[in-house]
Amino acid sequence: ITAALLLARKGYKVTIFELHDRIGGVLAYGIPEFRLPRKIIDDLEQKLIQLGVSIKYNTLVGPVITMDKLLADGYDSIFIGTGVWNPKTLNIKGETLGHSHYAIDYLKNPKSYRLGKKVVVIGAGNVAMDAARTALRLGAETTIVYRRTEKELPARAEEVHHAKEEGIEFAMLTNPVEVIGDEKGWVKAVKCIRMELGEPDESGRRSPVAVPDSEFEIETDTVIMSLGTSPNPLIAKTTAGLETTRRGCLVADEKGATTRPGVFAGGDAVTGAATVILAMGAGRKAAAAIHSYIQSL
């Protein structure tokens, strides 16, 4: 959105290819209304339209509409800001039972999910806080399960404070090992094991170590997993010369230029899951780089 706004203001004819039926990505589909009013996204959309930006909704770039096709069709440059939408999995038994969901999917339309009376959210980042606070607003008793201590919580301190203030429970030093289902295949509990902190891992945080014979169960009607996300590999796999990191993120320099001439990228698709502010900054830098690139053609 930032790149499109700035390039349109410079007089370029800009087209946005949007996978969903509205623009905004995680702003529209991942951040709850109580944290980011939808009107802000709607106003940005109207600004884009007023500037002459064409928005092609419900359009998937990759398998049919490839980067090569777009460049062949007359686009001088492309900016990739696809974010990170592939949820990471727990890889434990019962993860695919009924009423077991990924936060990135749940937050798109939370009112469409039947939560029941009790919800367990696995993970403790900002998205986990959003999922838990949303579930609470829909009437569920909500517990966040995290394998380290509060000191290591990855979510912003204010998000944790708000969650606690609203009544969300925190089960610290707790690691899920199985999602247990009933005879009909619906979630009924999460089997967990107590943890203690051992030596620091590669990130500098103390590694959680399981306490022997400490398994216990948390009864729940719904499990929401918030373990992080990774980029969708579709664009990279369908674009020759577009390099990625071992984590699947696009390789781009400080100006947003990828390894494919004329193709730029920024935001979570390059850095991995980060903040809206950093993504906007990447869009601003890329817009300037795209302007220079086109002027040099």
Summary of the structure (lengths in Angstrom):
residues: 297
radius of gyration: 21.2
end to end distance: 24.2
largest distance: 67.0
contacts: 919
relative contact order: 0.17
helix: 31%
strand: 28%
